[in-house]
Every structure is written in structure tokens, then in C-alpha cells.
């Protein structure tokens, strides 16, 4: 990789596509700094901050302006970075593009493409034990007795985000915004087949990024 060049890798993938895992892998293998929007928001949502008061006392959701401010606060514009969880809206897509251009970044948007039917199957069959936190999947990794934990016989439950209703809604939201993001970043998009096993996806990701840079 050219040493003069500064690279920003933007990770784009549906919820449950393995985007987080892959960006961690990239961080380990490139030494790039990982910029995880959800972590930065969590950090900002601590008691005493203005954002905390607004969100928890007034019930106002985090909006684009908050995202911009949190990003500005945490972005030094100097290092190679992996961006995870941003952009999530059309305005964020344009805004981030401008910020990266102003800081003379080369942009690489990695789109982890997965088969959504398979994804829905995998996610909505996930259950876990509320007592020991062991995870199950009624399709590929079922418990011995249906609905009960193998270790302690506790009744298995599902995360709200994993229920068919909530998950398909999240996926729909992602699909809508995905199209506009891919359009804003066209020319800088590297597509990776996210349906392969985790290690193969990681290898693909590394070779494609290194090949292009
Ligand atoms: Zn258990």
C-alpha cells in the first residue's frame, strides 16, 4: 500500500451480516483505527452530557446533527480508518463524503452483500438462555429439548431485535438507505460476498482492499 495515501474504509452491511466481526478483523490485520459509531454514541450518552438529557429526559432521538457533532469530536482526520455504523442516512452519506474529501482521504466503501432470505432465516431462529447466555439456533444449532437450555433447562428466549417482525423491519430500513449510500459512493464500492464462511469473507476483504490500494 502506498505510504503517502490515507485510506478510509467504510463498512456497509445489513444488520446481522457480520459487519462488526469483519471490521474487527480488518482492524487487527491493517492496524487502522476503528471508528464505531454505536460505541461513540454510547460514550456520549452518559449522565451529565447534553445529549443524555435530551434523549433520556426529553425523549428526543439522536439525529443527523448529533451524529455530525459526535463524529467531529472523535475524528482526527490523520490516520487510516475503518468506519462502522456511519453513514445511516442520505444526509450522513453526503456529509461524510465531504468530510473525508476535505481531509484528503481515499475512500473504499466495502459492501458486505448477503442473501437476505438466508439472513432472515439465520437471525430469526436465534434464541438464547437468559440464565447462562448460551446461544442456540432452532435451524442449525437446536437445543436437545425444544425451547429449553441444554445446560440448565431454562426456557430459551429471543432478543427483540431477532424476532421476525422487528428484524424484517430493520432490514427494510437498511435496504432503503443502502441504495442511496451505494449511489453516493459509486466508484469507490468494493463488494464482498458475505454469505461465505467468516474467514473466507475476511480473506476476500483483505485481498480486494490491498489489490485496489
Ligand atoms: Zn442456560
Boltz pocket constraint, residues with backbone or C-beta under 6 A from the ligand:
constraints:
  - pocket:
      binder: B
      contacts: [[A, 129], [A, 130], [A, 131], [A, 132], [A, 133], [A, 134], [A, 149], [A, 150], [A, 151], [A, 152], [A, 153], [A, 154]]
      max_distance: 6.0
